[in-house]
Amino acid sequence: MDGSRWMKTTLLLMIGWLLALTACQTYPNNGTPIPQPTPTETFRKSIPFKTITQEAPLGDKPAQPYYGVIEQLSDLDNLVDKLPPQALEAARQAYQPGGLILVTFAGVKGSNGYQITIQSIWEEENQIIIQVVQTKPGASQVVEPAKTLPFYLVGLTRTDLPQNSSYDFVFKDDLGQILNP
């Protein structure tokens, strides 16, 4: 077999192997297909952010979760009954003119060991998606019964956001469900 024919045969085998591989679906243990990411999920534009603080102080008020954006320092005045005092103070100290602060607050939890985190931020169809992950204490973790207020603050610069369009901020959990504003 000459080199040219060998190369063609090898190339055809590789193409056949790739086609067979892409036609396969991956199945977990229960036999249901795992959804494959769409091109927009695979190549979405990530937006950088910087952690300001992550805490879970003791307390029982406010009780309800809150997810929001602080665009101006005066916005904090409207959040006094929606965020723990520690979160408000951290936001006041971290605020930079021209910047934004994203706030995630999990609400009152019945023990220590709870945490809320922003995992990623990206642009998608005139929206800024903020993926929020909440974790519970592990099964082997020793917890104390105390009311805690987990929150997480991050900073963004406006220059990292899309400049040519208007957009909405949408907070979603790790399953893609929209969290209340």
CNS distance restraints for C-alpha pairs under 8 A (distance, minus, plus):
assign (resid   1 and name CA) (resid   5 and name CA) 6.41 0.50 0.50
assign (resid   1 and name CA) (resid   6 and name CA) 6.32 0.50 0.50
assign (resid   2 and name CA) (resid   6 and name CA) 6.24 0.50 0.50
assign (resid   3 and name CA) (resid   7 and name CA) 6.05 0.50 0.50
assign (resid   4 and name CA) (resid   8 and name CA) 6.31 0.50 0.50
assign (resid   5 and name CA) (resid   9 and name CA) 6.18 0.50 0.50
assign (resid   6 and name CA) (resid  10 and name CA) 6.12 0.50 0.50
assign (resid   7 and name CA) (resid  11 and name CA) 6.07 0.50 0.50
assign (resid   8 and name CA) (resid  12 and name CA) 6.13 0.50 0.50
assign (resid   9 and name CA) (resid  13 and name CA) 6.21 0.50 0.50
assign (resid  10 and name CA) (resid  14 and name CA) 6.19 0.50 0.50
assign (resid  11 and name CA) (resid  15 and name CA) 6.21 0.50 0.50
assign (resid  12 and name CA) (resid  16 and name CA) 6.12 0.50 0.50
assign (resid  13 and name CA) (resid  17 and name CA) 6.08 0.50 0.50
assign (resid  14 and name CA) (resid  18 and name CA) 6.14 0.50 0.50
assign (resid  15 and name CA) (resid  19 and name CA) 6.16 0.50 0.50
assign (resid  16 and name CA) (resid  20 and name CA) 6.17 0.50 0.50
assign (resid  17 and name CA) (resid  21 and name CA) 6.10 0.50 0.50
assign (resid  18 and name CA) (resid  22 and name CA) 6.11 0.50 0.50
assign (resid  19 and name CA) (resid  23 and name CA) 6.20 0.50 0.50
assign (resid  20 and name CA) (resid  24 and name CA) 6.59 0.50 0.50
assign (resid  25 and name CA) (resid  33 and name CA) 6.33 0.50 0.50
assign (resid  25 and name CA) (resid  34 and name CA) 7.27 0.50 0.50
assign (resid  26 and name CA) (resid  33 and name CA) 5.90 0.50 0.50
assign (resid  26 and name CA) (resid  34 and name CA) 5.82 0.50 0.50
assign (resid  27 and name CA) (resid  31 and name CA) 5.25 0.50 0.50
assign (resid  27 and name CA) (resid  32 and name CA) 5.59 0.50 0.50
assign (resid  27 and name CA) (resid  33 and name CA) 4.75 0.50 0.50
assign (resid  27 and name CA) (resid  34 and name CA) 5.86 0.50 0.50
assign (resid  28 and name CA) (resid  32 and name CA) 6.48 0.50 0.50
assign (resid  28 and name CA) (resid  33 and name CA) 7.10 0.50 0.50
assign (resid  28 and name CA) (resid  34 and name CA) 7.05 0.50 0.50
assign (resid  37 and name CA) (resid  41 and name CA) 5.75 0.50 0.50
assign (resid  37 and name CA) (resid  42 and name CA) 6.11 0.50 0.50
assign (resid  38 and name CA) (resid  42 and name CA) 6.22 0.50 0.50
assign (resid  39 and name CA) (resid  43 and name CA) 5.93 0.50 0.50
assign (resid  39 and name CA) (resid  44 and name CA) 8.00 0.50 0.50
assign (resid  40 and name CA) (resid  44 and name CA) 5.34 0.50 0.50
assign (resid  44 and name CA) (resid 122 and name CA) 6.61 0.50 0.50
assign (resid  44 and name CA) (resid 123 and name CA) 6.80 0.50 0.50
assign (resid  44 and name CA) (resid 124 and name CA) 7.07 0.50 0.50
assign (resid  45 and name CA) (resid 122 and name CA) 5.50 0.50 0.50
assign (resid  45 and name CA) (resid 123 and name CA) 5.70 0.50 0.50
assign (resid  45 and name CA) (resid 124 and name CA) 7.81 0.50 0.50
assign (resid  46 and name CA) (resid 120 and name CA) 7.43 0.50 0.50
assign (resid  46 and name CA) (resid 121 and name CA) 5.93 0.50 0.50
assign (resid  46 and name CA) (resid 122 and name CA) 4.34 0.50 0.50
assign (resid  46 and name CA) (resid 123 and name CA) 6.75 0.50 0.50
assign (resid  47 and name CA) (resid 120 and name CA) 7.79 0.50 0.50
assign (resid  47 and name CA) (resid 121 and name CA) 5.37 0.50 0.50
assign (resid  47 and name CA) (resid 122 and name CA) 5.15 0.50 0.50
assign (resid  47 and name CA) (resid 123 and name CA) 7.22 0.50 0.50
assign (resid  47 and name CA) (resid 160 and name CA) 6.34 0.50 0.50
assign (resid  47 and name CA) (resid 161 and name CA) 7.05 0.50 0.50
assign (resid  48 and name CA) (resid 121 and name CA) 7.21 0.50 0.50
assign (resid  48 and name CA) (resid 156 and name CA) 7.11 0.50 0.50
assign (resid  48 and name CA) (resid 160 and name CA) 7.04 0.50 0.50
assign (resid  49 and name CA) (resid 121 and name CA) 7.74 0.50 0.50
assign (resid  49 and name CA) (resid 154 and name CA) 6.33 0.50 0.50
assign (resid  49 and name CA) (resid 155 and name CA) 5.69 0.50 0.50
assign (resid  49 and name CA) (resid 156 and name CA) 5.12 0.50 0.50
assign (resid  49 and name CA) (resid 157 and name CA) 7.87 0.50 0.50
assign (resid  50 and name CA) (resid 154 and name CA) 5.36 0.50 0.50
assign (resid  50 and name CA) (resid 155 and name CA) 5.19 0.50 0.50
assign (resid  50 and name CA) (resid 156 and name CA) 6.74 0.50 0.50
assign (resid  51 and name CA) (resid 152 and name CA) 7.84 0.50 0.50
assign (resid  51 and name CA) (resid 153 and name CA) 6.23 0.50 0.50
assign (resid  51 and name CA) (resid 154 and name CA) 4.37 0.50 0.50
assign (resid  51 and name CA) (resid 155 and name CA) 6.41 0.50 0.50
assign (resid  52 and name CA) (resid  90 and name CA) 7.58 0.50 0.50
assign (resid  52 and name CA) (resid  91 and name CA) 7.96 0.50 0.50
assign (resid  52 and name CA) (resid  94 and name CA) 6.92 0.50 0.50
assign (resid  52 and name CA) (resid 152 and name CA) 7.70 0.50 0.50
assign (resid  52 and name CA) (resid 153 and name CA) 5.33 0.50 0.50
assign (resid  52 and name CA) (resid 154 and name CA) 5.00 0.50 0.50
assign (resid  52 and name CA) (resid 155 and name CA) 6.44 0.50 0.50
assign (resid  53 and name CA) (resid  90 and name CA) 7.20 0.50 0.50
assign (resid  53 and name CA) (resid 152 and name CA) 5.88 0.50 0.50
assign (resid  53 and name CA) (resid 153 and name CA) 5.45 0.50 0.50
assign (resid  53 and name CA) (resid 154 and name CA) 7.15 0.50 0.50
assign (resid  54 and name CA) (resid 116 and name CA) 7.84 0.50 0.50
assign (resid  54 and name CA) (resid 117 and name CA) 7.73 0.50 0.50
assign (resid  54 and name CA) (resid 150 and name CA) 7.54 0.50 0.50
assign (resid  54 and name CA) (resid 151 and name CA) 5.83 0.50 0.50
assign (resid  54 and name CA) (resid 152 and name CA) 4.37 0.50 0.50
assign (resid  54 and name CA) (resid 153 and name CA) 6.47 0.50 0.50
assign (resid  55 and name CA) (resid 115 and name CA) 7.87 0.50 0.50
assign (resid  55 and name CA) (resid 149 and name CA) 7.81 0.50 0.50
assign (resid  55 and name CA) (resid 150 and name CA) 5.66 0.50 0.50
assign (resid  55 and name CA) (resid 151 and name CA) 5.63 0.50 0.50
assign (resid  55 and name CA) (resid 152 and name CA) 6.61 0.50 0.50
assign (resid  56 and name CA) (resid 112 and name CA) 7.64 0.50 0.50
assign (resid  56 and name CA) (resid 114 and name CA) 7.51 0.50 0.50
assign (resid  56 and name CA) (resid 115 and name CA) 7.15 0.50 0.50
assign (resid  56 and name CA) (resid 148 and name CA) 5.64 0.50 0.50
assign (resid  56 and name CA) (resid 149 and name CA) 4.89 0.50 0.50
assign (resid  56 and name CA) (resid 150 and name CA) 3.84 0.50 0.50
assign (resid  56 and name CA) (resid 151 and name CA) 6.20 0.50 0.50
assign (resid  57 and name CA) (resid  86 and name CA) 7.73 0.50 0.50
assign (resid  57 and name CA) (resid 148 and name CA) 5.49 0.50 0.50
assign (resid  57 and name CA) (resid 149 and name CA) 5.48 0.50 0.50
assign (resid  57 and name CA) (resid 150 and name CA) 6.77 0.50 0.50
assign (resid  58 and name CA) (resid 146 and name CA) 7.00 0.50 0.50
assign (resid  58 and name CA) (resid 147 and name CA) 5.75 0.50 0.50
assign (resid  58 and name CA) (resid 148 and name CA) 4.39 0.50 0.50
assign (resid  58 and name CA) (resid 149 and name CA) 6.24 0.50 0.50
assign (resid  59 and name CA) (resid 108 and name CA) 7.59 0.50 0.50
assign (resid  59 and name CA) (resid 147 and name CA) 5.56 0.50 0.50
assign (resid  59 and name CA) (resid 148 and name CA) 5.40 0.50 0.50
assign (resid  59 and name CA) (resid 149 and name CA) 6.22 0.50 0.50
assign (resid  60 and name CA) (resid 108 and name CA) 5.88 0.50 0.50
assign (resid  60 and name CA) (resid 147 and name CA) 5.78 0.50 0.50
assign (resid  60 and name CA) (resid 148 and name CA) 6.80 0.50 0.50
assign (resid  60 and name CA) (resid 149 and name CA) 7.19 0.50 0.50
assign (resid  61 and name CA) (resid  84 and name CA) 6.91 0.50 0.50
assign (resid  61 and name CA) (resid 108 and name CA) 7.08 0.50 0.50
assign (resid  61 and name CA) (resid 149 and name CA) 7.94 0.50 0.50
assign (resid  62 and name CA) (resid  81 and name CA) 6.26 0.50 0.50
assign (resid  62 and name CA) (resid  82 and name CA) 5.75 0.50 0.50
assign (resid  62 and name CA) (resid  83 and name CA) 6.18 0.50 0.50
assign (resid  62 and name CA) (resid  84 and name CA) 6.43 0.50 0.50
assign (resid  62 and name CA) (resid 107 and name CA) 6.80 0.50 0.50
assign (resid  62 and name CA) (resid 108 and name CA) 7.16 0.50 0.50
assign (resid  63 and name CA) (resid 107 and name CA) 4.96 0.50 0.50
assign (resid  63 and name CA) (resid 108 and name CA) 4.92 0.50 0.50
assign (resid  64 and name CA) (resid  82 and name CA) 7.34 0.50 0.50
assign (resid  64 and name CA) (resid 106 and name CA) 7.44 0.50 0.50
assign (resid  64 and name CA) (resid 107 and name CA) 4.63 0.50 0.50
assign (resid  64 and name CA) (resid 108 and name CA) 6.89 0.50 0.50
assign (resid  65 and name CA) (resid  82 and name CA) 7.89 0.50 0.50
assign (resid  65 and name CA) (resid 104 and name CA) 7.77 0.50 0.50
assign (resid  65 and name CA) (resid 105 and name CA) 5.25 0.50 0.50
assign (resid  65 and name CA) (resid 106 and name CA) 4.65 0.50 0.50
assign (resid  65 and name CA) (resid 107 and name CA) 4.07 0.50 0.50
assign (resid  65 and name CA) (resid 108 and name CA) 7.74 0.50 0.50
assign (resid  65 and name CA) (resid 180 and name CA) 7.98 0.50 0.50
assign (resid  66 and name CA) (resid  82 and name CA) 6.59 0.50 0.50
assign (resid  66 and name CA) (resid  83 and name CA) 7.33 0.50 0.50
assign (resid  66 and name CA) (resid 103 and name CA) 7.50 0.50 0.50
assign (resid  66 and name CA) (resid 104 and name CA) 6.02 0.50 0.50
assign (resid  66 and name CA) (resid 105 and name CA) 5.03 0.50 0.50
assign (resid  66 and name CA) (resid 106 and name CA) 6.80 0.50 0.50
assign (resid  66 and name CA) (resid 107 and name CA) 7.19 0.50 0.50
assign (resid  66 and name CA) (resid 180 and name CA) 7.15 0.50 0.50
assign (resid  66 and name CA) (resid 181 and name CA) 6.42 0.50 0.50
assign (resid  67 and name CA) (resid 102 and name CA) 7.63 0.50 0.50
assign (resid  67 and name CA) (resid 103 and name CA) 5.52 0.50 0.50
assign (resid  67 and name CA) (resid 104 and name CA) 4.65 0.50 0.50
assign (resid  67 and name CA) (resid 105 and name CA) 6.27 0.50 0.50
assign (resid  67 and name CA) (resid 171 and name CA) 6.84 0.50 0.50
assign (resid  67 and name CA) (resid 179 and name CA) 7.42 0.50 0.50
assign (resid  67 and name CA) (resid 180 and name CA) 6.90 0.50 0.50
assign (resid  67 and name CA) (resid 181 and name CA) 5.37 0.50 0.50
assign (resid  68 and name CA) (resid 102 and name CA) 5.91 0.50 0.50
assign (resid  68 and name CA) (resid 103 and name CA) 5.23 0.50 0.50
assign (resid  68 and name CA) (resid 104 and name CA) 6.81 0.50 0.50
assign (resid  68 and name CA) (resid 181 and name CA) 6.27 0.50 0.50
assign (resid  69 and name CA) (resid 100 and name CA) 6.77 0.50 0.50
assign (resid  69 and name CA) (resid 101 and name CA) 5.74 0.50 0.50
assign (resid  69 and name CA) (resid 102 and name CA) 4.66 0.50 0.50
assign (resid  69 and name CA) (resid 103 and name CA) 6.14 0.50 0.50
assign (resid  69 and name CA) (resid 169 and name CA) 7.73 0.50 0.50
assign (resid  70 and name CA) (resid  75 and name CA) 5.87 0.50 0.50
assign (resid  70 and name CA) (resid  76 and name CA) 7.09 0.50 0.50
assign (resid  70 and name CA) (resid 100 and name CA) 5.72 0.50 0.50
assign (resid  70 and name CA) (resid 101 and name CA) 4.98 0.50 0.50
assign (resid  70 and name CA) (resid 102 and name CA) 6.33 0.50 0.50
assign (resid  70 and name CA) (resid 103 and name CA) 7.54 0.50 0.50
assign (resid  71 and name CA) (resid  75 and name CA) 6.83 0.50 0.50
assign (resid  71 and name CA) (resid  98 and name CA) 7.96 0.50 0.50
assign (resid  71 and name CA) (resid  99 and name CA) 6.95 0.50 0.50
assign (resid  71 and name CA) (resid 100 and name CA) 5.02 0.50 0.50
assign (resid  71 and name CA) (resid 101 and name CA) 6.77 0.50 0.50
assign (resid  72 and name CA) (resid  76 and name CA) 7.82 0.50 0.50
assign (resid  72 and name CA) (resid  97 and name CA) 7.45 0.50 0.50
assign (resid  72 and name CA) (resid 100 and name CA) 7.62 0.50 0.50
assign (resid  73 and name CA) (resid  92 and name CA) 6.85 0.50 0.50
assign (resid  73 and name CA) (resid  95 and name CA) 6.78 0.50 0.50
assign (resid  74 and name CA) (resid  78 and name CA) 7.77 0.50 0.50
assign (resid  75 and name CA) (resid  79 and name CA) 7.04 0.50 0.50
assign (resid  76 and name CA) (resid  80 and name CA) 6.79 0.50 0.50
assign (resid  76 and name CA) (resid  88 and name CA) 6.70 0.50 0.50
assign (resid  76 and name CA) (resid  91 and name CA) 8.00 0.50 0.50
assign (resid  76 and name CA) (resid  92 and name CA) 7.74 0.50 0.50
assign (resid  79 and name CA) (resid  83 and name CA) 6.04 0.50 0.50
assign (resid  79 and name CA) (resid  88 and name CA) 7.83 0.50 0.50
assign (resid  80 and name CA) (resid  84 and name CA) 7.64 0.50 0.50
assign (resid  80 and name CA) (resid  85 and name CA) 7.41 0.50 0.50
assign (resid  80 and name CA) (resid  88 and name CA) 7.39 0.50 0.50
assign (resid  83 and name CA) (resid  87 and name CA) 6.28 0.50 0.50
assign (resid  83 and name CA) (resid  88 and name CA) 6.60 0.50 0.50
assign (resid  83 and name CA) (resid 105 and name CA) 7.01 0.50 0.50
assign (resid  84 and name CA) (resid  88 and name CA) 6.59 0.50 0.50
assign (resid  84 and name CA) (resid 149 and name CA) 7.05 0.50 0.50
assign (resid  85 and name CA) (resid  89 and name CA) 6.16 0.50 0.50
assign (resid  86 and name CA) (resid  90 and name CA) 6.14 0.50 0.50
assign (resid  87 and name CA) (resid  91 and name CA) 6.13 0.50 0.50
assign (resid  87 and name CA) (resid 151 and name CA) 7.03 0.50 0.50
assign (resid  87 and name CA) (resid 152 and name CA) 8.00 0.50 0.50
assign (resid  87 and name CA) (resid 153 and name CA) 7.63 0.50 0.50
assign (resid  88 and name CA) (resid  92 and name CA) 6.19 0.50 0.50
assign (resid  89 and name CA) (resid  93 and name CA) 6.26 0.50 0.50
assign (resid  90 and name CA) (resid  94 and name CA) 6.11 0.50 0.50
assign (resid  91 and name CA) (resid  95 and name CA) 5.80 0.50 0.50
assign (resid  91 and name CA) (resid 101 and name CA) 7.21 0.50 0.50
assign (resid  91 and name CA) (resid 153 and name CA) 7.44 0.50 0.50
assign (resid  95 and name CA) (resid  99 and name CA) 7.08 0.50 0.50
assign (resid  95 and name CA) (resid 100 and name CA) 7.52 0.50 0.50
assign (resid  95 and name CA) (resid 101 and name CA) 7.15 0.50 0.50
assign (resid  96 and name CA) (resid 100 and name CA) 7.63 0.50 0.50
assign (resid  98 and name CA) (resid 157 and name CA) 6.93 0.50 0.50
assign (resid  98 and name CA) (resid 158 and name CA) 6.50 0.50 0.50
assign (resid  99 and name CA) (resid 155 and name CA) 6.99 0.50 0.50
assign (resid  99 and name CA) (resid 156 and name CA) 5.83 0.50 0.50
assign (resid  99 and name CA) (resid 157 and name CA) 4.65 0.50 0.50
assign (resid  99 and name CA) (resid 158 and name CA) 5.76 0.50 0.50
assign (resid 100 and name CA) (resid 155 and name CA) 5.70 0.50 0.50
assign (resid 100 and name CA) (resid 156 and name CA) 5.14 0.50 0.50
assign (resid 100 and name CA) (resid 157 and name CA) 6.23 0.50 0.50
assign (resid 100 and name CA) (resid 158 and name CA) 7.02 0.50 0.50
assign (resid 101 and name CA) (resid 153 and name CA) 6.62 0.50 0.50
assign (resid 101 and name CA) (resid 154 and name CA) 5.61 0.50 0.50
assign (resid 101 and name CA) (resid 155 and name CA) 4.56 0.50 0.50
assign (resid 101 and name CA) (resid 156 and name CA) 6.31 0.50 0.50
assign (resid 102 and name CA) (resid 153 and name CA) 5.69 0.50 0.50
assign (resid 102 and name CA) (resid 154 and name CA) 5.32 0.50 0.50
assign (resid 102 and name CA) (resid 155 and name CA) 6.34 0.50 0.50
assign (resid 102 and name CA) (resid 156 and name CA) 7.74 0.50 0.50
assign (resid 103 and name CA) (resid 151 and name CA) 7.42 0.50 0.50
assign (resid 103 and name CA) (resid 152 and name CA) 6.17 0.50 0.50
assign (resid 103 and name CA) (resid 153 and name CA) 4.87 0.50 0.50
assign (resid 103 and name CA) (resid 154 and name CA) 6.92 0.50 0.50
assign (resid 104 and name CA) (resid 116 and name CA) 7.15 0.50 0.50
assign (resid 104 and name CA) (resid 117 and name CA) 7.59 0.50 0.50
assign (resid 104 and name CA) (resid 118 and name CA) 7.74 0.50 0.50
assign (resid 104 and name CA) (resid 132 and name CA) 7.76 0.50 0.50
assign (resid 104 and name CA) (resid 151 and name CA) 5.57 0.50 0.50
assign (resid 104 and name CA) (resid 152 and name CA) 5.29 0.50 0.50
assign (resid 104 and name CA) (resid 153 and name CA) 6.44 0.50 0.50
assign (resid 105 and name CA) (resid 116 and name CA) 7.23 0.50 0.50
assign (resid 105 and name CA) (resid 149 and name CA) 7.37 0.50 0.50
assign (resid 105 and name CA) (resid 150 and name CA) 6.02 0.50 0.50
assign (resid 105 and name CA) (resid 151 and name CA) 4.25 0.50 0.50
assign (resid 105 and name CA) (resid 152 and name CA) 6.54 0.50 0.50
assign (resid 106 and name CA) (resid 115 and name CA) 7.94 0.50 0.50
assign (resid 106 and name CA) (resid 116 and name CA) 6.45 0.50 0.50
assign (resid 106 and name CA) (resid 134 and name CA) 7.68 0.50 0.50
assign (resid 106 and name CA) (resid 149 and name CA) 6.76 0.50 0.50
assign (resid 106 and name CA) (resid 150 and name CA) 5.54 0.50 0.50
assign (resid 106 and name CA) (resid 151 and name CA) 6.13 0.50 0.50
assign (resid 107 and name CA) (resid 149 and name CA) 5.80 0.50 0.50
assign (resid 107 and name CA) (resid 150 and name CA) 6.91 0.50 0.50
assign (resid 108 and name CA) (resid 147 and name CA) 6.27 0.50 0.50
assign (resid 108 and name CA) (resid 148 and name CA) 5.71 0.50 0.50
assign (resid 108 and name CA) (resid 149 and name CA) 5.08 0.50 0.50
assign (resid 108 and name CA) (resid 150 and name CA) 7.56 0.50 0.50
assign (resid 109 and name CA) (resid 114 and name CA) 7.16 0.50 0.50
assign (resid 109 and name CA) (resid 147 and name CA) 5.49 0.50 0.50
assign (resid 109 and name CA) (resid 148 and name CA) 5.24 0.50 0.50
assign (resid 109 and name CA) (resid 149 and name CA) 6.40 0.50 0.50
assign (resid 109 and name CA) (resid 150 and name CA) 7.75 0.50 0.50
assign (resid 110 and name CA) (resid 145 and name CA) 6.14 0.50 0.50
assign (resid 110 and name CA) (resid 146 and name CA) 5.75 0.50 0.50
assign (resid 110 and name CA) (resid 147 and name CA) 4.71 0.50 0.50
assign (resid 110 and name CA) (resid 148 and name CA) 6.60 0.50 0.50
assign (resid 111 and name CA) (resid 143 and name CA) 6.33 0.50 0.50
assign (resid 111 and name CA) (resid 144 and name CA) 5.60 0.50 0.50
assign (resid 111 and name CA) (resid 145 and name CA) 4.47 0.50 0.50
assign (resid 111 and name CA) (resid 146 and name CA) 4.54 0.50 0.50
assign (resid 111 and name CA) (resid 147 and name CA) 5.44 0.50 0.50
assign (resid 111 and name CA) (resid 148 and name CA) 6.21 0.50 0.50
assign (resid 112 and name CA) (resid 137 and name CA) 7.52 0.50 0.50
assign (resid 112 and name CA) (resid 143 and name CA) 5.73 0.50 0.50
assign (resid 112 and name CA) (resid 144 and name CA) 5.97 0.50 0.50
assign (resid 112 and name CA) (resid 145 and name CA) 6.97 0.50 0.50
assign (resid 112 and name CA) (resid 146 and name CA) 6.37 0.50 0.50
assign (resid 112 and name CA) (resid 147 and name CA) 7.32 0.50 0.50
assign (resid 112 and name CA) (resid 148 and name CA) 6.18 0.50 0.50
assign (resid 113 and name CA) (resid 136 and name CA) 6.26 0.50 0.50
assign (resid 113 and name CA) (resid 137 and name CA) 4.56 0.50 0.50
assign (resid 113 and name CA) (resid 138 and name CA) 7.87 0.50 0.50
assign (resid 113 and name CA) (resid 141 and name CA) 7.86 0.50 0.50
assign (resid 113 and name CA) (resid 143 and name CA) 6.47 0.50 0.50
assign (resid 114 and name CA) (resid 134 and name CA) 7.37 0.50 0.50
assign (resid 114 and name CA) (resid 135 and name CA) 5.68 0.50 0.50
assign (resid 114 and name CA) (resid 136 and name CA) 4.71 0.50 0.50
assign (resid 114 and name CA) (resid 137 and name CA) 5.71 0.50 0.50
assign (resid 114 and name CA) (resid 150 and name CA) 6.61 0.50 0.50
assign (resid 115 and name CA) (resid 134 and name CA) 5.68 0.50 0.50
assign (resid 115 and name CA) (resid 135 and name CA) 5.20 0.50 0.50
assign (resid 115 and name CA) (resid 136 and name CA) 6.72 0.50 0.50
assign (resid 115 and name CA) (resid 150 and name CA) 5.67 0.50 0.50
assign (resid 115 and name CA) (resid 151 and name CA) 7.39 0.50 0.50
assign (resid 116 and name CA) (resid 132 and name CA) 7.05 0.50 0.50
assign (resid 116 and name CA) (resid 133 and name CA) 5.79 0.50 0.50
assign (resid 116 and name CA) (resid 134 and name CA) 4.39 0.50 0.50
assign (resid 116 and name CA) (resid 135 and name CA) 6.39 0.50 0.50
assign (resid 116 and name CA) (resid 150 and name CA) 6.19 0.50 0.50
assign (resid 116 and name CA) (resid 151 and name CA) 6.00 0.50 0.50
assign (resid 116 and name CA) (resid 152 and name CA) 6.18 0.50 0.50
assign (resid 117 and name CA) (resid 132 and name CA) 5.68 0.50 0.50
assign (resid 117 and name CA) (resid 133 and name CA) 5.25 0.50 0.50
assign (resid 117 and name CA) (resid 134 and name CA) 6.35 0.50 0.50
assign (resid 117 and name CA) (resid 151 and name CA) 7.86 0.50 0.50
assign (resid 117 and name CA) (resid 152 and name CA) 5.93 0.50 0.50
assign (resid 118 and name CA) (resid 130 and name CA) 6.76 0.50 0.50
assign (resid 118 and name CA) (resid 131 and name CA) 5.73 0.50 0.50
assign (resid 118 and name CA) (resid 132 and name CA) 4.53 0.50 0.50
assign (resid 118 and name CA) (resid 133 and name CA) 6.23 0.50 0.50
assign (resid 118 and name CA) (resid 152 and name CA) 7.36 0.50 0.50
assign (resid 118 and name CA) (resid 154 and name CA) 7.92 0.50 0.50
assign (resid 119 and name CA) (resid 130 and name CA) 7.75 0.50 0.50
assign (resid 119 and name CA) (resid 131 and name CA) 5.58 0.50 0.50
assign (resid 119 and name CA) (resid 132 and name CA) 5.89 0.50 0.50
assign (resid 119 and name CA) (resid 133 and name CA) 6.47 0.50 0.50
assign (resid 120 and name CA) (resid 130 and name CA) 6.13 0.50 0.50
assign (resid 120 and name CA) (resid 131 and name CA) 5.35 0.50 0.50
assign (resid 120 and name CA) (resid 132 and name CA) 7.66 0.50 0.50
assign (resid 121 and name CA) (resid 128 and name CA) 6.88 0.50 0.50
assign (resid 121 and name CA) (resid 129 and name CA) 5.57 0.50 0.50
assign (resid 121 and name CA) (resid 130 and name CA) 4.61 0.50 0.50
assign (resid 121 and name CA) (resid 131 and name CA) 6.23 0.50 0.50
assign (resid 122 and name CA) (resid 128 and name CA) 5.72 0.50 0.50
assign (resid 122 and name CA) (resid 129 and name CA) 5.36 0.50 0.50
assign (resid 122 and name CA) (resid 130 and name CA) 6.86 0.50 0.50
assign (resid 123 and name CA) (resid 127 and name CA) 5.74 0.50 0.50
assign (resid 123 and name CA) (resid 128 and name CA) 4.65 0.50 0.50
assign (resid 123 and name CA) (resid 129 and name CA) 6.14 0.50 0.50
assign (resid 123 and name CA) (resid 162 and name CA) 7.79 0.50 0.50
assign (resid 124 and name CA) (resid 128 and name CA) 6.31 0.50 0.50
assign (resid 124 and name CA) (resid 129 and name CA) 6.87 0.50 0.50
assign (resid 126 and name CA) (resid 165 and name CA) 6.90 0.50 0.50
assign (resid 126 and name CA) (resid 166 and name CA) 6.46 0.50 0.50
assign (resid 126 and name CA) (resid 167 and name CA) 4.60 0.50 0.50
assign (resid 126 and name CA) (resid 168 and name CA) 6.75 0.50 0.50
assign (resid 127 and name CA) (resid 167 and name CA) 4.82 0.50 0.50
assign (resid 127 and name CA) (resid 168 and name CA) 4.77 0.50 0.50
assign (resid 127 and name CA) (resid 169 and name CA) 5.85 0.50 0.50
assign (resid 127 and name CA) (resid 170 and name CA) 6.70 0.50 0.50
assign (resid 128 and name CA) (resid 167 and name CA) 6.55 0.50 0.50
assign (resid 128 and name CA) (resid 168 and name CA) 6.01 0.50 0.50
assign (resid 128 and name CA) (resid 169 and name CA) 4.76 0.50 0.50
assign (resid 128 and name CA) (resid 170 and name CA) 6.07 0.50 0.50
assign (resid 129 and name CA) (resid 169 and name CA) 6.11 0.50 0.50
assign (resid 129 and name CA) (resid 170 and name CA) 4.96 0.50 0.50
assign (resid 129 and name CA) (resid 171 and name CA) 5.98 0.50 0.50
assign (resid 129 and name CA) (resid 172 and name CA) 6.98 0.50 0.50
assign (resid 130 and name CA) (resid 169 and name CA) 7.28 0.50 0.50
assign (resid 130 and name CA) (resid 170 and name CA) 6.07 0.50 0.50
assign (resid 130 and name CA) (resid 171 and name CA) 4.72 0.50 0.50
assign (resid 130 and name CA) (resid 172 and name CA) 6.07 0.50 0.50
assign (resid 131 and name CA) (resid 171 and name CA) 6.10 0.50 0.50
assign (resid 131 and name CA) (resid 172 and name CA) 5.05 0.50 0.50
assign (resid 131 and name CA) (resid 173 and name CA) 5.64 0.50 0.50
assign (resid 131 and name CA) (resid 174 and name CA) 6.19 0.50 0.50
assign (resid 131 and name CA) (resid 176 and name CA) 7.83 0.50 0.50
assign (resid 132 and name CA) (resid 171 and name CA) 6.76 0.50 0.50
assign (resid 132 and name CA) (resid 172 and name CA) 5.91 0.50 0.50
assign (resid 132 and name CA) (resid 173 and name CA) 4.85 0.50 0.50
assign (resid 132 and name CA) (resid 174 and name CA) 6.22 0.50 0.50
assign (resid 133 and name CA) (resid 173 and name CA) 5.88 0.50 0.50
assign (resid 133 and name CA) (resid 174 and name CA) 5.69 0.50 0.50
assign (resid 134 and name CA) (resid 173 and name CA) 7.95 0.50 0.50
assign (resid 137 and name CA) (resid 141 and name CA) 6.08 0.50 0.50
assign (resid 137 and name CA) (resid 143 and name CA) 7.34 0.50 0.50
assign (resid 156 and name CA) (resid 160 and name CA) 7.26 0.50 0.50
assign (resid 157 and name CA) (resid 161 and name CA) 7.31 0.50 0.50
assign (resid 159 and name CA) (resid 163 and name CA) 7.40 0.50 0.50
assign (resid 162 and name CA) (resid 166 and name CA) 7.92 0.50 0.50
assign (resid 170 and name CA) (resid 178 and name CA) 6.96 0.50 0.50
assign (resid 170 and name CA) (resid 179 and name CA) 7.87 0.50 0.50
assign (resid 171 and name CA) (resid 178 and name CA) 5.86 0.50 0.50
assign (resid 171 and name CA) (resid 179 and name CA) 5.52 0.50 0.50
assign (resid 171 and name CA) (resid 180 and name CA) 7.77 0.50 0.50
assign (resid 171 and name CA) (resid 181 and name CA) 7.69 0.50 0.50
assign (resid 172 and name CA) (resid 176 and name CA) 5.32 0.50 0.50
assign (resid 172 and name CA) (resid 177 and name CA) 5.22 0.50 0.50
assign (resid 172 and name CA) (resid 178 and name CA) 4.36 0.50 0.50
assign (resid 172 and name CA) (resid 179 and name CA) 5.33 0.50 0.50
assign (resid 173 and name CA) (resid 177 and name CA) 5.44 0.50 0.50
assign (resid 173 and name CA) (resid 178 and name CA) 6.58 0.50 0.50
assign (resid 173 and name CA) (resid 179 and name CA) 6.62 0.50 0.50
